């Protein structure tokens, strides 16, 4: 397993755990402790999700669509031999 794949699984686990901590913090009674837990879990969730997106973009092959320029002669043939 490559380093990127290992990072992918670690970040997936971290993102799921941060989501669980955030849900737990939002269900807790209001107070300073709950506010701190919401803040830390939200920061952890945002950072891990951003890093997860970067790793996924690295692992996903890109299919670049290239525009092929037509030669001037081929364009003239299509237009009936007239010049542009």
C-alpha positions as CSV (number, residue, x, y, z in Angstrom):
1,X,0.0,0.0,0.0
2,X,1.4,3.4,-1.0
3,X,1.8,6.3,1.3
4,X,-1.1,8.1,-0.4
5,X,-3.4,5.2,0.2
6,X,-2.4,4.9,3.8
7,X,-3.1,8.7,4.2
8,X,-6.4,8.2,2.5
9,X,-7.6,5.6,5.0
10,X,-6.2,7.5,8.0
11,X,-8.0,10.7,6.9
12,X,-11.3,8.8,6.2
13,X,-11.1,7.5,9.8
14,X,-10.2,10.8,11.2
15,X,-13.1,12.6,9.3
16,X,-15.6,10.0,10.5
17,X,-14.5,10.3,14.1
18,X,-14.6,14.1,13.9
19,X,-18.1,13.9,12.6
20,X,-19.1,11.7,15.5
21,X,-17.5,14.0,18.0
22,X,-19.3,17.0,16.5
23,X,-22.6,15.2,16.6
24,X,-22.0,14.3,20.3
25,X,-21.0,17.8,21.1
26,X,-24.1,19.2,19.4
27,X,-26.3,16.8,21.5
28,X,-24.6,17.8,24.8
29,X,-26.2,20.3,27.1
30,X,-25.2,23.9,26.5
31,X,-22.1,25.1,28.3
32,X,-18.4,26.0,28.0
33,X,-17.3,22.4,27.6
34,X,-19.8,21.7,24.8
35,X,-18.7,24.9,23.1
36,X,-15.0,23.9,23.2
37,X,-15.9,20.4,22.0
38,X,-17.9,21.8,19.1
39,X,-15.1,24.1,18.1
40,X,-12.3,21.5,18.3
41,X,-14.3,18.9,16.5
42,X,-15.4,21.3,13.8
43,X,-11.8,22.5,13.2
44,X,-10.6,18.9,13.1
45,X,-13.4,18.0,10.6
46,X,-12.6,20.9,8.3
47,X,-8.9,20.2,8.3
48,X,-9.3,16.4,7.8
49,X,-11.9,16.9,5.0
50,X,-9.6,19.4,3.2
51,X,-6.7,17.0,3.4
52,X,-8.9,14.1,2.3
53,X,-10.0,16.1,-0.8
54,X,-6.3,16.8,-1.7
55,X,-5.4,13.1,-1.3
56,X,-8.4,12.0,-3.4
57,X,-7.4,14.5,-6.1
58,X,-3.9,13.0,-6.1
59,X,-5.2,9.5,-6.4
60,X,-7.9,10.1,-9.0
61,X,-6.6,10.0,-12.6
62,X,-7.4,13.1,-14.6
63,X,-8.7,12.8,-18.1
64,X,-7.9,16.0,-19.7
65,X,-9.9,16.8,-22.8
66,X,-7.7,18.3,-25.4
67,X,-9.0,20.5,-28.2
68,X,-7.6,19.3,-31.4
69,X,-7.0,22.2,-33.9
70,X,-8.1,21.4,-37.4
71,X,-5.7,22.1,-40.1
72,X,-6.6,25.1,-42.3
73,X,-6.9,22.8,-45.4
74,X,-9.5,20.6,-43.6
75,X,-11.5,23.6,-42.6
76,X,-11.5,24.8,-46.2
77,X,-12.7,21.4,-47.5
78,X,-15.6,21.5,-45.0
79,X,-16.6,24.9,-46.2
80,X,-16.6,23.9,-49.9
81,X,-13.1,25.1,-50.7
82,X,-13.6,28.8,-49.8
83,X,-10.8,30.6,-48.0
84,X,-11.4,31.9,-44.5
